[in-house]
Amino acid sequence: MKDVKDVLNKIDGYRDFIIDVQTKMTACPAITPHEKGGLGEAAKAEVLLKVLKGMKFDEINVLEAKDPASPTGVRPNIVAKYYGQDRSKTLWVMAHMDVVPPGDLSLWKTDPFKVVVKGDKIYGRGTEDNQQGLVSGLLAVKAMMDAGVRPPVNYALLLNADEEVGSDYGIVTVLKKYGKIFGKQDSFIVPDAGNSKGEMVEVAEKNMLWLKITVYGKQTHASTPQNGNNAFVASSHLVVALRDLYKKFNKKDRLYDVPNSVFEPTKHEPNVPNVNTIPGRDVFYLDCRILPSYSNKQVQEEVAKIAKTIEKKFKVKITVETIINDSSKPTDKNAPIVKLLTQYVKQVYRNHPKVQGVGGGTVAAYLRNAGFPAVVYSKLDDTMHQPNEYSSIKNTIGDAKVFALVAMNLK
């Protein structure tokens, strides 16, 4: 009990450390090199390596992913491990180093890459997404080190590249090329999503399926529709017909914030530039978030069946191209990491945490599909990707306490 109090008290005293690390990281714009002007995570990784090497980690390694677009030719992923009493198991806290561009600078009240502290808030691009979670993970282990506490299992930080643009040079490469660093009994906390009450303990994500649907008719002058075939009309009927997906795949699962599968037409590409031309080609996109009780293949087959009906009725040709096709296994809501995290969220924040699934996607899906129990959790004000993004110092400290308590009680 004394060890626990010492660790929690030390976390309370790390305000200056939080601001210092946030300031140094924010000054290194870790924007993907695949974006114009982006330099990647190299400079930020160097800053973090200096911080980590100044601490008492037992292992620090850089796992490189080759990327010709990067000025250095590689994208860095950092692993820092603090040994526990049982070295056969590891609790990982996984955060990402990359950030999104600042967007319209006129909407910022401060320089997005120079930290400004106002009371509890630290302003700057990346301060919440995902530097807050990264710093919380860092504080938890720093406190254990400073208090001379060895947790029951290893505690490790996994700081990834490329999360904002698909993770190919991040967790995807780490799992594929360096997967032996993970043990079968390892658990993961991913502090990269949450809500302002700190009550969302995310253990599952819906399958994601994005489809590009193109309808081909025949272009002609609008005054002579009999000489053509209006692809826009056929496309519109197809959009309406696809609403039947809701009837076909109608199961509900109360684990998820939206309990049913979702099938929504979203982006629509321009067809013709002028009013007096009937379009011979029309393109739209369908965003599907599917409960894991159904397969993406089942949905694809049903979409193809509906498309054939429209083809026959309107004498058009329809192609369906898959843009994203991701499936995600859930984490068992009774897994030790889930129960412990929920317990200590409630203890630290005195709230009512809820274990749930979401429709969005996170990097936790890669871990779950690889067979690891992963929980996504943070207490966030949700300013990520917005102008004037900020991180809460109180939330950073609170989450650090949650992670430390989990680490000291996970067997």
Steps between C-alpha positions, in 0.01 A plus 500: 500500500788738583652436155171586331464826694861595422446442128174697488647788701796522265268520198328799660837681507583465130329812361830662395616174341176477300537853365869450419445179302192638323695814404790305353278258308271769360800690361567201270213491245475125445285520186513209257762541225226392258338841562660803329764642732469217752825379656377198694574403858883498502556827689227423750639151554842650582339726762321204654809280496685763703217504754486120517877462533492740794270259682556149637370281219659157474466487121462767233481406132411672175309285251539646152255480212646582158326793331664663193282808550663574836807731497683233704370209291332343804219559747591438867297299751629505857480226764599579861463223759517509880536149640240360736527224757377254235682575175291254296205741481479864393245777533543725197385859474489585132487856368589661169755772424360637175255789482266645240576833326377814679254592224388861457749703709262795515277294729778453757539749786856377561785353294397132465859383547587715803341390824295755692383409851185658640403355836421134448528517121807444281433638150670369186458256211529146631480588869185291541534272198699303604753672724266505799473120498871466433588722796252319727669171414837660570393646837371165626835328452703803612312497831567128549868557425527802730323308780724196449203278417522199268150405372390134491554487121711704256378847411583613147436802282443443129524832315388457142535686174238549229175455695330796334550363148432127532777360725690321220828637634383466859325212674449309173878479444568441870267199507626364169874556537555520875208298634723285721526786750145417609413206725184292489394626845562870431229766537462843342360840593455738205435853636377649173123540535253581773254760622495799733355300789763229469232234497563322168700177529515386137547127437351449153464666163264431215632360174570779252413476130531795261369454146539715190199448276506612136192501278553516122220618269525711185564873488278719284341845475237561767242592237524153341501252788380225265844504336683423823470323833511713813758346735402745775140373501612136521753594767230674705277193486797288607563724802138451607511124433810466717293611799373140501837404650361625830217244474726216389765551769275601787654337807573723798776482759468729802876482557538763225421870535291466182357149549430416134704478180513823301493542118520860386567660160750781554728656239360575154736587216415772244346350187452768232602869527196649327126495558392397150687171478368164621786318675620170362701423814417549867716410801417482870642331808343278765638494855405178680563437873403139555442303819754215525208251503492561124789469258602773258471241225129453576444873459704515179291216353176675592620830349589314179153343492327837540727653234403228251132579554564867418713406199216294358229755573684803358723326244821642649831349606606519865841432651566469873858562614613424856698788651531374859422150623592462868368254753564522872479236769371625838690484827324279754324739737589262784873509424713602804623818328141611438385431855802669658481806277129543569559459874771763518331747269210495742737539797701788356222699337207393722286451190306217337720345229324296234654218300388550141566468130517780244445552130830676437835334450818512710841331490373267773332301220841384375588373848166327549524331163847378601345335807583753773254651750502874435298774669466852365469755778565867574321786669493757221346840436496388134676792330704273273537608135339836585654847496612601850545138604593465864582237760373499858769467768241361743398232250865416434563450871175310554565257216856449621363394839261258331784344296728475805228332709433250221873430467543441873205261517521302173620144558 
